Amino acid sequence: MNVLVTGGAGFIGSNLVRLLRRERPHWTVVNLDKLTYAGNAESLADLRDDKRHVFVRGDIADAELVASLLREHAIDAVFNLAAESHVDRSILGPGIFVETNVSGTQVMLDCARAEKVKRFVQISTDEVYGSLGATGRFTEASPLQPSSPYSASKAAADLLVLAYGHTYGMDVVVTRCSNNYGPYQFPEKLIPLMIANALEDKKLPVYGDGQQVRDWIHVEDHNRALLAALEEGRAGEVYNLGSDNEWPNLQIVGRLLEILGKGRDLIAHVQDRPGHDRRYAIDAAKAQRELGWSPRIAFADGLASTVDWYVKNRGWWERVRTGEYRTFYERNYGAR
Ligand SMILES: NC(=O)c1ccc[n+]([C@@H]2O[C@H](COP(=O)([O-])OP(=O)(O)OC[C@H]3O[C@@H](n4cnc5c(N)ncnc54)[C@H](O)[C@@H]3O)[C@@H](O)[C@H]2O)c1
């Protein structure tokens, strides 16, 4: 089996590539990533000599490149993770979100269709459903009500993927996962940002009152579900993924400070994000029922091991923060 992972130098993608190589050692994984600011070739450093991992720097919106990769590597299945993924950045500049998340996905679909890829797995987010009140959970039947340019672009991509399934009979599966945490997450997202700031005794900026509720899942549990969606999912279906683990942001920040042995005086409340969704919670019963999957990592353990990873891999996130990671690819792969 030959699979193409797009966005495989990002947080979830780099963990997915590693999981696929470990769980399906006979598969070849081609990894297409543009290495935007969020892509970090250093997150793949341990795979450098792995003959069954082929890294290609390029854009998912480049039809010629995508078609040639699908052909050259006889790709059977695609995991499409490449995306602009940061809500705050989408508020500052939505254009690139449409280019990559919407047009890029459409190019991927066209190429996959032309090359007769057997299954196309679109990695989406619970944010397409918008925000919840104090109760209830999103199911696959919940209406799409995205509230940021990021989530709107992801919702548009989901609809295109499903439409390619209906219109052309392509075998497509869409997954919508809740908030991920774990190693190799870019330190602009809540958990790694707070860990890195606390380790440097910098203030921990918490949006508004910090009572926004998110449903957290370890990246490893998410990625096991993606593999299950490829192998067990039904064509044309959407699967919500989550681990029934809701926490207000402020409580997570407090817990991280406790694990790190730092005081709560580091917390600084800052002005809330415009249109900030109040609560997400996901009902993943369908995925559990149909994919033979369930999350395994308890939040307390996952959070502790994540903190431990950031403590032990200080060089990784420090190079991200200084911007030095951006030259890693040229330094290590430039001559190839
Ligand atoms: N992080 C989460 O909590 C979460 C939850 C649910 C779904 N998702 C989805 O999972 C996917 C991965 O998220 P992430 O958190 O790993 O994001 P990330 O920002 O860490 O990684 C995105 C990767 O895509 C690459 N990329 C961006 N534009 C590209 C393009 N035009 N062509 C090729 N590569 C490009 C970047 O270089 C980067 O390596 C996204 O589609 C996101 O919407 C994320």
The ligand as a Gaussian input file, in Angstrom:
#p B3LYP/6-31G(d) Opt

LIG

0 1
 N       -4.742000      20.814000      15.552000
 C       -5.973000      20.445000      15.802000
 O       -6.407000      20.456000      16.963000
 C       -6.877000      19.943000      14.694000
 C       -8.100000      19.377000      15.026000
 C       -8.909000      18.872000      14.008000
 C       -8.493000      18.942000      12.699000
 N       -7.302000      19.515000      12.392000
 C       -6.914000      19.541000      10.971000
 O       -5.786000      18.681000      10.837000
 C       -4.907000      19.164000       9.844000
 C       -3.515000      19.338000      10.405000
 O       -3.552000      20.237000      11.500000
 P       -2.243000      20.620000      12.303000
 O       -2.672000      21.110000      13.635000
 O       -1.256000      19.525000      12.198000
 O       -1.768000      21.860000      11.445000
 P       -0.288000      22.471000      11.242000
 O       -0.503000      23.919000      10.964000
 O        0.603000      22.064000      12.353000
 O        0.220000      21.735000       9.933000
 C       -0.239000      22.056000       8.655000
 C        0.814000      21.602000       7.665000
 O        0.319000      21.852000       6.337000
 C        1.374000      22.402000       5.568000
 N        0.785000      23.205000       4.502000
 C        0.122000      24.386000       4.621000
 N       -0.261000      24.816000       3.407000
 C        0.153000      23.888000       2.499000
 C        0.023000      23.743000       1.090000
 N       -0.601000      24.675000       0.367000
 N        0.550000      22.651000       0.508000
 C        1.199000      21.702000       1.230000
 N        1.349000      21.794000       2.565000
 C        0.819000      22.859000       3.188000
 C        2.184000      23.238000       6.545000
 O        3.503000      23.467000       6.062000
 C        2.138000      22.365000       7.794000
 O        3.206000      21.448000       7.811000
 C       -5.525000      20.465000       9.327000
 O       -6.219000      20.175000       8.138000
 C       -6.478000      20.882000      10.436000
 O       -7.569000      21.601000       9.916000
 C       -6.490000      20.010000      13.357000

